[in-house]
Amino acid sequence: MHGPYTKLRLTVGLVTLLYLCGCQSMNREELAWQALHVMDVAQTLNAASDPCYVESAWLTQRLIGEQPRHEEVLAWGVATAVIHMLVSRALEARGAPEWLQRTWSVTTISHTAYALASNHNEGIRMWGDNDPRDCRR
């Protein structure tokens, strides 16, 4: 499954799966997080193809490893998206206070946006070539 459009196909597949799982009925905060998450998954897929990059996020590294395969990245991406959506819907369905729902949304959106910016600063791009790094592997 290697080719010039592999990452793009995988990302489009992930977006399609999310849509089929109910994204069309999401509130704007959940949709914003899901969109940021898809970009994070795209960056992680690109980094996974580059031997000079290792996954450094503490929890993600423990879930998918330092040099994950594309399948592991996609499994992590889909699982995280579904879990986030379920938590968001559970907070709303159980009548959680508005401040708690907002805190969940603001915190997770901010964290994912920070991860995207950090990845970009480290040279990881969503599609195309990563910025060249001094590869010590």
C-alpha positions as CSV (number, residue, x, y, z in Angstrom):
1,M,0.0,0.0,0.0
2,H,2.8,2.4,-0.8
3,G,2.5,5.0,-3.4
4,P,2.5,8.8,-3.9
5,Y,-1.1,9.1,-2.6
6,T,-1.1,6.6,0.2
7,K,-1.2,9.1,3.1
8,L,-3.9,11.1,1.3
9,R,-6.0,8.0,0.8
10,L,-5.6,6.9,4.4
11,T,-6.6,10.4,5.6
12,V,-9.6,10.6,3.3
13,G,-10.6,7.1,4.6
14,L,-10.3,8.2,8.2
15,V,-12.5,11.3,7.5
16,T,-15.0,9.1,5.7
17,L,-15.1,6.7,8.6
18,L,-15.7,9.5,11.0
19,Y,-18.5,10.9,8.9
20,L,-20.2,7.5,8.7
21,C,-19.8,7.2,12.5
22,G,-22.0,10.2,13.0
23,C,-19.9,13.3,12.5
24,Q,-22.7,14.9,10.5
25,S,-24.7,15.3,13.8
26,M,-21.8,16.7,15.9
27,N,-21.9,20.1,17.6
28,R,-19.3,22.6,16.4
29,E,-16.9,22.0,19.3
30,E,-16.8,18.3,18.6
31,L,-16.5,18.8,14.9
32,A,-13.6,21.3,15.5
33,W,-11.8,18.7,17.7
34,Q,-12.4,16.0,15.1
35,A,-11.0,18.1,12.3
36,L,-7.9,18.9,14.3
37,H,-7.5,15.3,15.2
38,V,-7.6,14.2,11.6
39,M,-4.8,16.7,10.9
40,D,-2.9,15.2,13.8
41,V,-3.4,11.7,12.5
42,A,-2.2,12.9,9.0
43,Q,1.0,14.3,10.6
44,T,1.5,11.1,12.6
45,L,1.1,9.0,9.4
46,N,3.7,11.2,7.7
47,A,6.1,11.0,10.6
48,A,5.6,7.2,10.8
49,S,7.0,7.0,7.2
50,D,10.1,8.9,8.1
51,P,12.8,7.0,10.0
52,C,14.3,10.3,11.4
53,Y,11.2,11.0,13.4
54,V,10.0,9.2,16.5
55,E,6.7,9.6,18.3
56,S,7.4,11.6,21.5
57,A,4.0,12.2,23.0
58,W,4.0,10.3,26.2
59,L,0.7,8.5,26.0
60,T,0.7,8.1,22.2
61,Q,4.2,6.6,22.3
62,R,3.0,4.0,24.8
63,L,-0.1,3.1,22.7
64,I,1.5,2.9,19.2
65,G,5.3,3.0,19.8
66,E,8.1,5.2,18.7
67,Q,8.0,4.1,15.1
68,P,4.4,3.0,14.5
69,R,3.1,1.3,11.3
70,H,0.4,3.1,9.4
71,E,-2.2,0.5,10.6
72,E,-1.3,1.3,14.2
73,V,-1.6,5.0,13.6
74,L,-5.0,4.6,11.9
75,A,-6.3,2.3,14.7
76,W,-5.1,4.9,17.3
77,G,-6.7,7.7,15.3
78,V,-10.1,6.0,14.9
79,A,-10.2,4.8,18.5
80,T,-9.3,8.2,19.9
81,A,-11.9,9.9,17.7
82,V,-14.7,7.5,18.7
83,I,-13.7,7.8,22.4
84,H,-13.7,11.6,22.3
85,M,-17.1,11.6,20.6
86,L,-18.6,9.2,23.1
87,V,-17.3,11.2,26.1
88,S,-18.6,14.4,24.5
89,R,-22.0,12.9,23.9
90,A,-22.1,11.3,27.4
91,L,-21.4,14.6,29.1
92,E,-24.3,16.2,27.1
93,A,-26.7,13.2,27.5
94,R,-26.1,13.0,31.3
95,G,-26.7,16.7,31.8
96,A,-23.2,17.5,32.9
97,P,-22.9,21.2,33.9
98,E,-22.2,23.5,31.0
99,W,-18.8,24.6,32.5
100,L,-17.7,20.9,32.5
101,Q,-18.7,20.4,28.9
102,R,-17.0,23.6,27.9
103,T,-13.9,22.7,29.9
104,W,-13.7,19.3,28.1
105,S,-14.1,21.0,24.7
106,V,-11.6,23.8,25.3
107,T,-9.0,21.6,26.9
108,T,-9.1,18.9,24.2
109,I,-9.2,21.4,21.3
110,S,-6.3,23.4,22.8
111,H,-4.3,20.3,23.4
112,T,-4.7,19.0,19.9
113,A,-4.0,22.4,18.4
114,Y,-0.9,22.6,20.5
115,A,0.2,19.1,19.3
116,L,-0.3,20.2,15.6
117,A,1.7,23.3,16.1
118,S,4.5,21.4,17.9
119,N,4.6,18.7,15.2
120,H,4.8,21.4,12.5
121,N,7.5,23.2,14.4
122,E,9.5,19.9,14.6
123,G,9.2,19.7,10.8
124,I,6.4,17.1,10.5
125,R,4.0,17.9,7.7
126,M,0.6,16.5,7.0
127,W,1.4,15.6,3.4
128,G,4.5,15.9,1.4
129,D,8.0,15.9,2.7
130,N,8.9,16.6,6.2
131,D,11.6,19.2,6.9
132,P,15.0,17.6,6.8
133,R,16.4,16.7,10.2
134,D,19.7,15.3,11.4
135,C,18.8,11.6,11.4
136,R,20.6,9.7,14.1
137,R,19.0,6.3,13.4
